[in-house]
């Protein structure tokens, strides 16, 4: 197990596979600020480990993948701190997960609610167990989806289904979610992680570099940090060029002289 800085966010490596687990089932895996920071740390660790080819994010328990932000944690924040701390920290962590160089699979062991749905949205693939439900209940509490529920989710799933969830409070079942594109596969209760592992094993067999390059290009097309994606790909191409080798050799010779 890799240290993430929080007992409720676990990071395990199994060869080329990394598994991030939300381990707070008694609170439906609701996120406090320290857990959000631990998710960001897990993303950075995965990105820095060149041996990892694919990652899975899941939760403990049978009821919820993640119930979103812990109300007890964010409701006591002053308005300025809520916006400048809670919301911005969440964006930073979720952006790091969405922009991982490797594919990310969400194994939804239960419902993805509010920030939990926004967290699932960061994944490249979502495998939902049959009991899972999707919802964005924030406007019923007097706030808005703050971790890109009105931005990344709209880009990935379309505006209308997000309107139904956020403005009208519609709760969507796993079966409906597959029809609407919110999840890619629905499996029986308790089989989400196994199905995610099966998908991960297929990805592992593919070219790691080509998979990373393809993900960067798809993310750029979605507007997911397009400048960084394009410069990363350009940097890779330039680093393979003969001109770079000549330039480095010339620079080294000048330094010696």
C-alpha positions as CSV (number, residue, x, y, z in Angstrom):
1,X,0.0,0.0,0.0
2,X,1.2,3.5,-0.8
3,X,0.8,6.3,1.7
4,X,-1.7,9.0,0.6
5,X,-1.9,10.9,3.8
6,X,-5.4,9.8,4.8
7,X,-6.7,6.5,6.3
8,X,-9.9,6.8,4.2
9,X,-8.1,7.0,0.8
10,X,-6.1,3.9,0.0
11,X,-3.7,3.5,-2.9
12,X,-2.6,0.0,-3.8
13,X,-0.4,-1.1,-6.7
14,X,-0.8,-4.5,-8.3
15,X,2.0,-4.6,-11.0
16,X,0.9,-2.1,-13.7
17,X,-2.5,-1.5,-12.1
18,X,-3.2,1.1,-9.4
19,X,-6.3,1.0,-7.3
20,X,-7.6,4.0,-5.3
21,X,-10.2,3.1,-2.8
22,X,-12.5,5.4,-0.8
23,X,-12.6,3.7,2.6
24,X,-15.3,5.5,4.6
25,X,-18.3,3.2,4.1
26,X,-19.9,4.3,7.4
27,X,-20.3,7.8,5.9
28,X,-21.1,6.5,2.4
29,X,-17.5,7.4,1.4
30,X,-18.3,11.2,1.7
31,X,-15.3,13.4,1.2
32,X,-13.8,15.8,3.7
33,X,-11.0,18.2,2.7
34,X,-8.2,15.9,3.8
35,X,-9.7,13.1,1.7
36,X,-9.8,15.4,-1.3
37,X,-6.1,16.3,-0.8
38,X,-5.3,12.6,-0.5
39,X,-7.0,11.9,-3.8
40,X,-4.8,14.6,-5.4
41,X,-1.8,13.0,-3.8
42,X,-2.8,9.6,-5.2
43,X,-3.2,11.1,-8.7
44,X,0.3,12.6,-8.5
45,X,1.8,9.3,-7.3
46,X,0.1,7.4,-10.2
47,X,1.3,9.9,-12.8
48,X,4.9,9.7,-11.5
49,X,5.1,5.9,-11.6
50,X,6.0,4.9,-15.1
51,X,5.2,1.3,-14.3
52,X,1.5,2.0,-13.9
53,X,-0.5,1.6,-17.1
54,X,-4.1,1.9,-15.8
55,X,-5.9,3.0,-12.6
56,X,-9.2,2.1,-10.9
57,X,-11.1,4.2,-8.4
58,X,-13.7,2.6,-6.3
59,X,-15.3,2.7,-2.8
60,X,-16.0,0.4,0.1
61,X,-19.4,-0.9,1.0
62,X,-22.5,-1.7,-1.1
63,X,-24.5,1.5,-0.8
64,X,-22.4,4.3,-2.2
65,X,-19.3,4.8,-4.4
66,X,-19.3,8.3,-2.9
67,X,-21.9,10.5,-1.4
68,X,-20.1,13.7,-2.4
69,X,-18.7,16.3,-0.1
70,X,-19.3,15.6,3.6
71,X,-21.9,18.2,4.6
72,X,-20.5,18.3,8.1
73,X,-17.2,19.4,6.6
74,X,-18.3,22.1,4.1
75,X,-21.4,23.5,5.8
76,X,-19.3,25.2,8.5
77,X,-17.1,27.0,6.0
78,X,-17.4,30.8,5.6
79,X,-18.7,31.7,2.1
80,X,-15.3,32.9,1.0
81,X,-13.5,29.8,2.3
82,X,-16.1,27.6,0.8
83,X,-15.5,29.1,-2.7
84,X,-11.8,29.7,-2.5
85,X,-10.8,26.6,-0.5
86,X,-13.3,23.8,-0.7
87,X,-14.4,24.3,-4.3
88,X,-10.9,25.1,-5.6
89,X,-9.2,22.3,-3.8
90,X,-11.8,19.9,-5.2
91,X,-11.3,21.2,-8.7
92,X,-7.5,20.8,-8.3
93,X,-7.8,17.1,-7.2
94,X,-10.5,16.2,-9.7
95,X,-8.5,17.8,-12.5
96,X,-5.5,15.8,-11.5
97,X,-7.5,12.6,-11.7
98,X,-9.2,13.5,-15.0
99,X,-5.9,14.4,-16.6
100,X,-4.0,11.3,-15.5
101,X,-1.6,10.1,-18.2
102,X,-3.2,6.6,-17.9
103,X,-6.8,5.5,-18.3
104,X,-8.9,5.7,-15.2
105,X,-11.8,3.3,-14.6
106,X,-14.4,4.1,-12.0
107,X,-15.8,0.9,-10.4
108,X,-19.1,2.2,-8.9
109,X,-19.9,-0.1,-6.0
110,X,-23.0,2.0,-5.3
111,X,-24.5,5.4,-5.9
112,X,-22.5,8.4,-7.1
113,X,-24.1,11.5,-5.5
114,X,-23.2,15.1,-6.0
115,X,-19.5,15.4,-5.7
116,X,-19.4,11.6,-6.0
117,X,-20.9,11.8,-9.5
118,X,-18.4,14.6,-10.3
119,X,-15.6,12.3,-9.1
120,X,-16.9,9.4,-11.3
121,X,-17.1,11.9,-14.2
122,X,-13.3,12.2,-14.0
123,X,-12.8,8.6,-15.1
124,X,-12.4,7.5,-18.7
125,X,-14.8,4.6,-18.1
126,X,-17.5,3.9,-15.5
127,X,-18.7,0.5,-14.6
128,X,-21.7,0.6,-12.4
129,X,-23.2,-2.1,-10.2
130,X,-26.9,-2.6,-10.7
131,X,-27.9,-0.9,-7.4
132,X,-26.0,2.3,-8.2
133,X,-27.8,5.6,-8.9
134,X,-26.6,9.0,-10.2
135,X,-27.8,12.3,-8.8
136,X,-26.8,16.0,-8.5
137,X,-28.9,17.1,-5.5
138,X,-27.0,20.4,-4.7
139,X,-29.7,22.9,-5.9
140,X,-32.1,21.3,-3.4
141,X,-29.7,22.3,-0.6
142,X,-29.3,25.8,-2.0
143,X,-25.9,25.4,-3.6
144,X,-24.6,24.4,-7.0
145,X,-22.6,21.4,-8.3
146,X,-19.2,22.8,-7.5
147,X,-16.6,20.3,-8.7
148,X,-17.3,20.6,-12.4
149,X,-20.8,19.1,-12.4
150,X,-21.9,21.9,-14.7
151,X,-18.7,21.9,-16.8
152,X,-16.9,18.6,-17.2
153,X,-20.1,16.6,-16.8
154,X,-21.8,18.6,-19.5
155,X,-18.9,18.1,-21.9
156,X,-18.8,14.4,-21.4
157,X,-22.5,13.5,-21.1
158,X,-24.4,16.4,-22.8
159,X,-26.2,19.3,-21.3
160,X,-29.8,17.9,-21.2
161,X,-29.2,15.0,-18.9
162,X,-27.3,17.3,-16.5
163,X,-30.1,19.8,-16.6
164,X,-32.5,17.0,-15.6
165,X,-30.2,15.9,-12.7
166,X,-29.2,19.4,-11.5
167,X,-32.2,21.6,-12.2
168,X,-35.0,19.1,-11.8
169,X,-33.3,16.8,-9.2
170,X,-33.8,13.7,-11.3
171,X,-32.2,10.5,-9.9
172,X,-31.0,8.2,-12.6
173,X,-30.7,4.4,-12.2
174,X,-27.7,2.5,-13.4
175,X,-29.7,1.1,-16.3
176,X,-30.9,4.5,-17.3
177,X,-27.3,5.8,-16.8
178,X,-26.0,3.3,-19.4
179,X,-28.6,4.5,-21.9
180,X,-27.7,8.1,-21.3
181,X,-23.9,7.5,-21.4
182,X,-23.3,8.1,-17.7
183,X,-21.8,4.6,-17.4
184,X,-20.3,2.2,-19.9
185,X,-21.4,-1.1,-18.3
186,X,-23.8,-2.3,-15.7
187,X,-22.9,-5.4,-13.7
188,X,-24.5,-7.4,-10.9
189,X,-24.1,-6.2,-7.3
190,X,-20.6,-6.9,-6.0
191,X,-19.0,-7.4,-9.4
192,X,-17.9,-3.9,-10.2
193,X,-14.3,-4.2,-9.2
194,X,-13.9,-7.5,-10.9
195,X,-15.3,-6.1,-14.1
196,X,-13.0,-3.0,-13.8
197,X,-10.0,-5.3,-13.4
198,X,-11.1,-7.2,-16.5
199,X,-11.2,-4.0,-18.5
200,X,-7.9,-2.9,-17.0
201,X,-6.2,-6.1,-18.0
202,X,-7.2,-5.5,-21.6
203,X,-5.8,-2.0,-21.5
204,X,-2.5,-3.2,-20.0
205,X,-2.0,-5.4,-23.1
206,X,-2.1,-2.4,-25.4
207,X,0.8,0.0,-26.2
208,X,1.4,2.2,-23.1
209,X,2.7,5.1,-25.1
210,X,0.0,4.9,-27.8
211,X,-2.7,4.7,-25.1
212,X,-1.3,7.7,-23.2
213,X,-1.0,9.7,-26.5
214,X,-4.6,8.8,-27.5
215,X,-5.9,9.8,-24.1
216,X,-4.1,13.2,-24.2
217,X,-5.6,13.8,-27.7
218,X,-9.1,12.8,-26.6
219,X,-8.9,15.0,-23.5
220,X,-7.7,17.9,-25.7
221,X,-10.6,17.5,-28.0
222,X,-12.9,17.7,-25.0
223,X,-11.2,20.9,-23.8
224,X,-9.6,19.0,-20.9
225,X,-6.4,21.0,-20.5
226,X,-5.8,21.2,-24.2
227,X,-2.6,23.4,-24.0
228,X,-0.9,21.0,-21.7
229,X,-1.9,18.0,-23.7
230,X,-0.7,19.5,-27.0
231,X,2.6,20.7,-25.5
232,X,3.2,17.3,-23.9
233,X,2.7,15.5,-27.2
234,X,4.9,18.1,-29.0
235,X,7.6,17.7,-26.4
236,X,7.6,13.9,-26.8
237,X,7.9,14.3,-30.6
238,X,10.7,16.8,-30.2
239,X,12.6,14.6,-27.7
240,X,12.7,11.8,-30.3
241,X,14.2,14.1,-33.0
242,X,17.8,13.8,-34.3
243,X,18.1,17.6,-33.9
244,X,17.7,17.4,-30.2
245,X,20.5,14.9,-29.9
246,X,22.8,17.2,-32.0
247,X,21.8,20.2,-30.0
248,X,22.5,18.5,-26.7
249,X,25.8,17.2,-27.9
250,X,26.8,20.8,-29.1
251,X,25.7,22.2,-25.8
252,X,27.8,19.7,-23.8
253,X,30.8,20.4,-26.0
254,X,30.5,24.1,-25.4
255,X,30.2,23.6,-21.6
256,X,33.4,21.5,-21.6
257,X,35.3,24.2,-23.5
